[in-house]
Every structure is written in structure tokens, then in C-alpha cells.
Amino acid sequence: MNLSFGRDYLAIPGPSVSPERVLNAMHTSAPNIYEGALVDMVADMVPDLKAVARTQGHVAIYIANGHGAWEAAAMNLLAPGDMALVLDTGRFAGIWGTVCERLGVKTQLIDFGKKSAVIPERVEAALRADTEHKIKAVLTVQTDTATGVRNDIPLLREAIDAAEHPALLMVDCIASLACDVYEMDAWGVDVTVAASQKGLMTPPGLGFVFLNDKARAAQNPNVSYYWDWAPRIEPERFYQFFGGTAPTHHLLGLRAALDLIAEEGGIEAVWKRHAVLARTAWAAFEAWGQGGPMEINVADPAIRSHAVTALSLGAHDGSRLRRWVQDNGGVTLGIGLGMSAPGDPNGDGFFRLGHMGHINAHMMLGALGVIESGLKALSIPHGDGALSAAAQVIAEA
């Protein structure tokens, strides 16, 4: 007997579950890339894509994952010898800084650890110390996918303004776009980096760089041919949107995903759904933690991501639990990426639950039920009442 037989549930923090409508939209013969329906569709889709990021600015679309979008943003704005201030809250801002360093950019890293959000006062102090304004950009993430930390971007903008510093604010929203509240223009963000495979519910392969006029005016004139965002944001010919052949089937899938967002009631409704489902997961995790070692990595709910939750379980039980729920329940949890503890250098005591994109109440409650089964089967100590607490969040919503 195998109770995992049936449809698997990929509950890692990206790639997320792709809706059937997205997959069906992609399951078609290749369209004409020179004129006709595809060309018209993309022209109509660009405003909808910008609306998800809440910007009236520009967007450049790349055939790339999030790492490619990082490099595109860096290469368009930062030249060798320029300085970037990197604000790391776990893992991914630091890697973005490494991408910049490979391009010859100097970086100044402020590491806030794996449990804390960016502290605006430290950022303001660093910028005030830069009296010659050598720092050209401030780089951070809204959500760190490894730690589950969510940064307060408006407070960061205030810190930059308080220091009276001209640095561009560049934010990675790869894990948070269409999951957490994000207001690019209203919050004063100059560049937003995102990708297709998380909140946008489309298979990996599309990267996005949203930019305002300030960032556009600051473009590095020596950017490479492929990463140059200028022809992508104002193409004279359709192929210039993508630096060559269009990613036809990903575009068809993205169109379907944006339609789903609109039909749900718009991005505000999507944000509210993610907030409720995140609280549902937290209620269960906190109840289990009352009688055992389970602990949400981010103690303060105010700085927890609504897209992913990182947890510690002690010893090597994180990996044990992940394998049990996958083999016996058909639910795949995320590894403890970049996490470690004394006696656990590989992070086997950690795991992550992704709750982003195409997810609803029964998917969340089902995943939590399988996790509790795993805790019982593996005799991992845990508190009672977790599933009841989770169900209560759903009921109240």
C-alpha cells in the first residue's frame, strides 16, 4: 500500500504549482512570432504585468530565471568600480551581491543574520558615512526565500531619504511578487526584480526587471547586447522585447496566470488570500511547537513572509520529516536552504513550506494534515490542536 499514490503536491517555495489553465494554455503549437495574435497578446499583457508590481514605469522581460534578472538589473545600472550596498537577511541578497562582484562592482555588505529584517537605522548610518556618494545602489530582497524574513521596504526607502543619499533602491521580489503586498511606485522603489515561477504561477523561464524613469536615466552605457533593457521596454520590433526569439509558450502561460489574478478580484484579493493561508500554516506550526522542538525561523509575525515559512525541527528531523511526507503522503516540502545549527552543518534539522501562487484552503489543510501524520509516524514530539487551530483561521476568514 502506498498512500502517496495520486496527484503529488509540490509545496516547496518555488517553482510553485502551475494551474491547469496555465499548463493548458502552453500546450499548443508554436504561434507566429512576427505578427498576429501573439504580438497583440503581449502588447495587452504588459500593462497587466506592471499592475501586479504596482508600477506605471517600465518592464523588461528576459528569457531567464531570477538569477538572470539579477544580472540584467546589475549590468544595466552598475559598471566596474561602482559601489553597491547589499542588505542581506539570509541568503539571496548576498548572492545578488556576488553577481555584482563578478561584474566588477564593489560591494559593502550589511548582514542582518537569518532571523532579522533589515534595520533601517543601520542602513541610514551606512549611507550617511558615504559622504562622497560612492554607493550607487542599495540592494535587498522583500522576502528571503531561505529564511522566510520579509523586509519593510517603505521603512528602507525612508532610511535612504533620511540620509539624503541618491542611491537607487533595488528590490528582489522573486519570492514575494503576487504573494505579499508590494507597491513599487508608492514605496519609492527604483528597480524591482522578479520571475515567473512563484507567485506568478508560470513555469520557470521568465525573468522581469521593472524600472522607473530615474533608473532608466542612470543606465550604464556599456551594458551588454543581451541584457540591455532599452530595446525591451520600447521595442521597435516585437523580437526586441526578448532579445531574439520570443519565449512563446511561457508568454501564453503567463497570460493565463494574469487572467486568473484578475478573475480572483485583482492583486489585492490575491494578497489577502496569501495572508490568510500563511496565518493558517503559522497556527499549526505554533501549536506543534508548544509540545516539541518545532520552531518558526522568524519569531515576529510582522516580518514573516506570506509566501514561505522556514522552520527548525532539531537534530536531523527536518530531513526525516520531508522524506516521510513525500514518500507516504505525496507532499514535497522544501529543504533547509542555507540553514545550519551546531551539530547540523547541512541543515538537516530544517525544512520549508511554500504557500505561494496557486494554493487554496484544502491544499494548505491537506499539507498540514500530512505533516502531522509524519510527526506521529516518526515519533517527533509535538503539541496538540494544530489542525484545529489551522482550521479555525480558515473558518474566521
C-alpha positions as CSV (number, residue, x, y, z in Angstrom):
1,M,0.0,0.0,0.0
2,N,1.2,3.5,-0.9
3,L,-0.8,6.4,0.4
4,S,1.1,8.9,-1.7
5,F,-0.4,7.4,-4.9
6,G,-2.3,10.1,-6.7
7,R,-1.5,13.7,-7.5
8,D,1.6,15.0,-5.9
9,Y,1.7,18.4,-4.2
10,L,4.8,20.4,-4.7
11,A,4.9,22.5,-1.5
12,I,8.4,23.9,-2.0
13,P,8.9,27.7,-2.2
14,G,9.2,27.7,-5.9
15,P,8.7,26.6,-8.5
16,S,5.1,26.7,-7.3
17,V,2.1,24.7,-8.6
18,S,1.1,25.8,-12.1
19,P,-2.7,25.9,-12.6
20,E,-4.2,23.6,-15.2
21,R,-5.3,26.7,-17.2
22,V,-1.7,27.9,-17.4
23,L,-0.4,24.5,-18.5
24,N,-3.3,24.1,-21.0
25,A,-2.5,27.5,-22.4
26,M,1.1,26.4,-23.0
27,H,0.1,23.0,-24.5
28,T,-0.4,24.3,-28.1
29,S,1.5,24.5,-31.3
30,A,4.0,27.3,-31.6
31,P,2.4,30.6,-32.7
32,N,3.8,33.1,-35.2
33,I,6.4,35.3,-33.6
34,Y,6.4,38.1,-36.2
35,E,2.7,39.2,-36.3
36,G,-0.7,38.3,-35.3
37,A,-2.2,37.0,-32.1
38,L,1.0,36.6,-30.0
39,V,2.2,40.1,-30.8
40,D,-1.2,41.6,-29.9
41,M,-1.4,39.5,-26.7
42,V,2.0,40.7,-25.4
43,A,1.1,44.3,-26.0
44,D,-2.1,43.9,-24.0
45,M,-0.3,41.8,-21.3
46,V,2.5,44.3,-20.4
47,P,0.1,46.7,-18.6
48,D,-1.4,43.8,-16.6
49,L,2.1,42.6,-15.6
50,K,3.1,46.1,-14.5
51,A,-0.1,46.3,-12.5
52,V,1.0,43.3,-10.4
53,A,4.1,45.2,-9.4
54,R,2.0,48.4,-8.9
55,T,4.1,50.5,-11.2
56,Q,3.5,52.9,-14.1
57,G,7.1,52.6,-15.0
58,H,8.7,50.1,-17.4
59,V,9.3,46.4,-17.6
60,A,11.9,44.4,-19.4
61,I,11.2,40.7,-19.9
62,Y,14.1,38.2,-20.1
63,I,14.3,34.5,-21.0
64,A,15.9,33.8,-17.7
65,N,15.3,32.7,-14.1
66,G,15.7,35.1,-11.2
67,H,19.5,34.9,-11.3
68,G,19.4,36.1,-14.8
69,A,17.1,39.0,-13.8
70,W,19.6,39.9,-11.0
71,E,22.4,40.1,-13.6
72,A,20.3,42.1,-16.0
73,A,19.4,44.7,-13.3
74,A,23.0,44.9,-12.2
75,M,24.5,45.2,-15.6
76,N,22.2,47.9,-16.7
77,L,22.9,50.1,-13.8
78,L,26.3,49.2,-12.3
79,A,29.7,49.5,-14.1
80,P,33.0,48.1,-12.9
81,G,34.3,50.1,-10.0
82,D,30.8,51.2,-8.9
83,M,29.7,50.5,-5.3
84,A,26.6,48.7,-4.1
85,L,25.3,48.4,-0.6
86,V,23.9,44.9,-0.1
87,L,21.4,44.2,2.8
88,D,21.3,40.5,3.5
89,T,18.6,38.9,5.6
90,G,19.5,35.3,5.0
91,R,20.9,34.2,1.6
92,F,19.7,35.7,-1.6
93,A,20.6,39.4,-1.3
94,G,24.1,38.2,-0.6
95,I,24.2,36.1,-3.8
96,W,22.9,39.1,-5.7
97,G,25.9,40.9,-4.3
98,T,28.1,38.2,-5.6
99,V,26.6,38.5,-9.0
100,C,27.6,42.2,-8.9
101,E,31.1,41.5,-7.8
102,R,31.6,39.1,-10.8
103,L,30.8,42.2,-12.9
104,G,33.5,44.2,-11.2
105,V,31.2,46.1,-8.8
106,K,32.4,46.7,-5.3
107,T,30.0,45.7,-2.6
108,Q,29.5,46.7,1.0
109,L,27.6,44.0,2.9
110,I,25.4,44.5,5.9
111,D,24.4,41.1,7.2
112,F,21.3,41.1,9.4
113,G,21.5,37.4,10.1
114,K,18.9,34.8,9.4
115,K,16.1,35.8,11.7
116,S,16.0,39.6,11.5
117,A,14.7,42.0,8.9
118,V,16.7,45.0,7.6
119,I,17.2,47.6,10.4
120,P,16.7,51.0,8.8
121,E,18.9,52.8,11.3
122,R,21.9,50.8,10.2
123,V,21.2,51.5,6.6
124,E,20.9,55.2,7.2
125,A,24.1,55.3,9.1
126,A,26.0,53.5,6.3
127,L,24.6,55.9,3.8
128,R,25.4,59.0,5.9
129,A,29.0,57.7,6.2
130,D,29.2,57.6,2.4
131,T,29.8,61.3,2.1
132,E,31.2,61.1,-1.4
133,H,28.1,59.2,-2.6
134,K,30.1,56.3,-4.0
135,I,27.3,53.9,-3.3
136,K,25.2,53.9,-6.5
137,A,22.6,51.3,-5.4
138,V,21.1,49.7,-2.4
139,L,20.2,46.0,-3.0
140,T,17.9,43.8,-0.9
141,V,15.0,41.3,-1.1
142,Q,11.5,41.8,0.0
143,T,11.3,38.1,1.0
144,D,14.3,35.9,1.6
145,T,13.2,32.5,0.3
146,A,15.7,30.7,2.6
147,T,14.8,32.3,5.9
148,G,11.2,33.5,5.4
149,V,12.2,37.0,6.5
150,R,10.1,39.8,5.0
151,N,11.7,43.3,4.9
152,D,9.8,46.5,5.3
153,I,10.6,48.3,2.0
154,P,8.8,51.6,2.9
155,L,11.0,51.9,6.0
156,L,14.1,51.2,3.9
157,R,13.1,54.0,1.5
158,E,12.6,56.3,4.4
159,A,16.2,55.5,5.6
160,I,17.7,56.3,2.2
161,D,15.7,59.6,2.1
162,A,16.7,60.5,5.6
163,A,20.3,60.1,4.7
164,E,19.7,62.4,1.7
165,H,21.5,59.8,-0.4
166,P,20.9,59.5,-4.2
167,A,21.4,55.7,-4.3
168,L,18.9,53.7,-6.3
169,L,16.7,51.3,-4.3
170,M,16.7,47.9,-6.0
171,V,14.4,45.1,-4.6
172,D,14.3,41.4,-5.3
173,C,10.7,40.3,-5.3
174,I,11.3,36.9,-6.8
175,A,9.6,35.1,-3.9
176,S,7.1,37.8,-3.0
177,L,5.6,39.3,-6.1
178,A,1.9,38.4,-6.2
179,C,2.1,37.0,-2.7
180,D,2.9,39.9,-0.3
181,V,1.7,43.4,-0.5
182,Y,4.1,45.3,-2.8
183,E,3.7,48.9,-4.1
184,M,6.7,49.7,-6.3
185,D,5.8,53.3,-7.2
186,A,4.1,54.3,-3.9
187,W,7.1,52.9,-1.9
188,G,9.7,54.7,-4.0
189,V,11.4,51.6,-5.4
190,D,13.6,52.3,-8.4
191,V,14.1,48.7,-9.7
192,T,12.2,45.5,-8.9
193,V,13.4,42.1,-9.9
194,A,11.0,39.2,-10.3
195,A,10.5,35.8,-12.0
196,S,7.6,33.7,-13.3
197,Q,7.8,30.6,-11.2
198,K,6.5,31.6,-7.8
199,G,3.6,34.0,-7.3
200,L,3.0,34.3,-11.0
201,M,2.3,30.6,-11.2
202,T,4.1,30.1,-14.5
203,P,6.9,27.5,-15.0
204,P,10.5,28.8,-14.6
205,G,11.9,30.6,-17.6
206,L,10.9,34.3,-17.5
207,G,12.7,37.0,-15.5
208,F,11.4,40.5,-15.1
209,V,13.1,43.8,-14.3
210,F,10.7,46.7,-13.5
211,L,12.2,50.2,-13.5
212,N,11.2,53.8,-13.1
213,D,12.5,56.8,-15.1
214,K,15.2,57.5,-12.5
215,A,16.7,54.1,-13.1
216,R,16.3,54.4,-16.8
217,A,18.2,57.7,-16.9
218,A,21.0,56.1,-14.8
219,Q,21.6,53.2,-17.3
220,N,25.2,52.0,-17.8
221,P,26.1,52.9,-21.4
222,N,28.3,49.8,-21.7
223,V,25.7,47.2,-20.9
224,S,25.9,44.0,-23.0
225,Y,23.7,43.5,-26.0
226,Y,21.6,40.8,-24.5
227,W,21.0,42.3,-21.1
228,D,20.3,45.8,-22.4
229,W,16.8,46.7,-21.2
230,A,16.4,49.7,-23.5
231,P,15.0,47.8,-26.6
232,R,13.0,45.6,-24.3
233,I,11.0,48.4,-22.7
234,E,10.4,50.3,-26.0
235,P,10.8,47.7,-28.8
236,E,10.6,48.9,-32.4
237,R,10.1,45.3,-33.5
238,F,8.5,42.5,-31.5
239,Y,11.6,40.4,-31.2
240,Q,13.4,43.2,-29.3
241,F,11.1,42.6,-26.3
242,F,13.1,39.4,-25.7
243,G,16.5,39.9,-27.3
244,G,15.6,37.5,-30.0
245,T,13.0,34.7,-30.4
246,A,10.1,35.2,-28.1
247,P,9.5,32.7,-25.3
248,T,6.2,31.8,-26.9
249,H,4.8,29.2,-24.6
250,H,5.8,30.9,-21.4
251,L,4.1,34.0,-22.6
252,L,0.9,32.1,-23.2
253,G,1.1,30.6,-19.8
254,L,1.8,34.0,-18.2
255,R,-1.2,35.5,-19.9
256,A,-3.4,32.7,-18.4
257,A,-1.9,33.4,-14.9
258,L,-2.6,37.1,-15.1
259,D,-6.1,36.3,-16.2
260,L,-6.5,34.2,-13.1
261,I,-5.3,37.0,-10.9
262,A,-7.8,39.4,-12.5
263,E,-10.7,36.9,-12.1
264,E,-9.9,36.4,-8.4
265,G,-10.6,40.1,-7.8
266,G,-7.3,41.6,-8.6
267,I,-3.9,41.7,-6.9
268,E,-5.5,42.9,-3.6
269,A,-7.6,39.8,-3.3
270,V,-4.5,37.6,-4.1
271,W,-2.6,39.4,-1.3
272,K,-5.4,38.7,1.2
273,R,-5.6,35.0,0.3
274,H,-1.9,34.6,0.8
275,A,-2.1,36.4,4.2
276,V,-4.9,34.1,5.4
277,L,-3.1,30.9,4.2
278,A,0.2,32.0,5.8
279,R,-1.6,32.5,9.1
280,T,-3.2,29.1,8.7
281,A,0.2,27.5,8.5
282,W,1.7,29.5,11.3
283,A,-1.2,28.5,13.6
284,A,-0.4,24.8,13.1
285,F,3.4,25.3,13.4
286,E,3.0,27.3,16.6
287,A,0.7,24.6,18.1
288,W,3.1,21.8,17.3
289,G,5.9,23.8,18.8
290,Q,4.2,24.0,22.1
291,G,5.0,20.4,22.8
292,G,8.1,19.8,20.8
293,P,11.1,21.3,19.1
294,M,9.4,22.8,16.0
295,E,10.1,26.5,15.7
296,I,9.3,29.0,13.0
297,N,12.5,30.7,12.0
298,V,11.1,34.2,12.2
299,A,9.6,34.8,15.6
300,D,7.8,38.1,14.8
301,P,4.7,37.5,12.5
302,A,5.1,41.1,11.3
303,I,8.2,40.2,9.4
304,R,7.2,36.8,8.2
305,S,6.8,36.1,4.5
306,H,3.3,35.3,3.3
307,A,4.9,33.1,0.6
308,V,7.2,30.8,2.5
309,T,7.8,29.7,6.1
310,A,11.2,28.3,7.2
311,L,11.2,26.0,10.3
312,S,13.6,24.2,12.5
313,L,12.8,20.8,14.0
314,G,16.0,19.8,15.7
315,A,18.7,17.2,15.1
316,H,18.1,15.7,11.6
317,D,14.3,15.5,11.9
318,G,13.7,18.1,9.2
319,S,15.0,15.9,6.5
320,R,13.4,12.8,8.1
321,L,10.0,14.6,8.1
322,R,10.4,15.8,4.5
323,R,11.2,12.3,3.2
324,W,8.3,10.8,5.2
325,V,5.6,13.2,3.9
326,Q,6.9,12.8,0.4
327,D,7.1,9.1,0.4
328,N,3.9,8.5,2.3
329,G,1.7,11.5,1.7
330,G,2.7,12.8,-1.7
331,V,3.7,16.2,-0.3
332,T,7.1,17.7,-1.2
333,L,8.5,20.2,1.3
334,G,11.4,22.5,0.8
335,I,14.9,21.8,2.1
336,G,16.5,23.9,4.8
337,L,18.4,26.0,2.2
338,G,21.4,27.7,3.6
339,M,20.4,26.9,7.2
340,S,22.6,25.2,9.8
341,A,22.9,24.7,13.5
342,P,25.6,23.3,15.9
343,G,26.0,19.7,15.1
344,D,23.9,20.1,11.9
345,P,26.1,21.7,9.3
346,N,24.0,20.6,6.4
347,G,20.7,21.9,7.7
348,D,19.0,18.5,8.1
349,G,17.1,19.9,11.1
350,F,15.3,22.5,8.9
351,F,12.6,22.5,6.3
352,R,10.4,25.0,4.5
353,L,6.8,25.1,3.4
354,G,5.9,27.2,0.4
355,H,2.5,28.7,0.3
356,M,2.6,30.8,-2.8
357,G,0.7,31.2,-6.0
358,H,-1.9,28.6,-6.9
359,I,-2.9,27.4,-3.4
360,N,-6.2,27.3,-1.5
361,A,-7.6,26.2,1.8
362,H,-7.8,22.5,1.1
363,M,-4.3,22.3,-0.3
364,M,-3.0,24.0,2.9
365,L,-5.0,22.0,5.3
366,G,-4.1,18.8,3.4
367,A,-0.4,19.5,3.6
368,L,-0.6,20.3,7.3
369,G,-2.6,17.1,7.9
370,V,0.2,15.0,6.2
371,I,2.8,16.8,8.2
372,E,1.1,15.9,11.4
373,S,0.9,12.3,10.3
374,G,4.6,12.4,9.7
375,L,5.3,13.8,13.1
376,K,3.3,11.0,14.7
377,A,4.8,8.3,12.5
378,L,8.3,9.4,13.3
379,S,7.6,9.9,17.0
380,I,8.8,13.5,16.8
381,P,7.4,15.3,19.9
382,H,4.8,18.0,19.1
383,G,1.9,19.8,20.7
384,D,-1.8,19.1,20.1
385,G,-4.5,21.0,18.4
386,A,-2.5,22.2,15.4
387,L,-5.0,21.2,12.8
388,S,-7.9,22.6,14.8
389,A,-6.0,25.9,15.1
390,A,-5.4,26.0,11.4
391,A,-9.0,25.2,10.6
392,Q,-10.1,28.0,12.9
393,V,-8.1,30.5,10.9
394,I,-9.8,29.4,7.7
395,A,-13.2,29.5,9.4
396,E,-12.7,33.0,10.7
397,A,-11.6,34.2,7.3
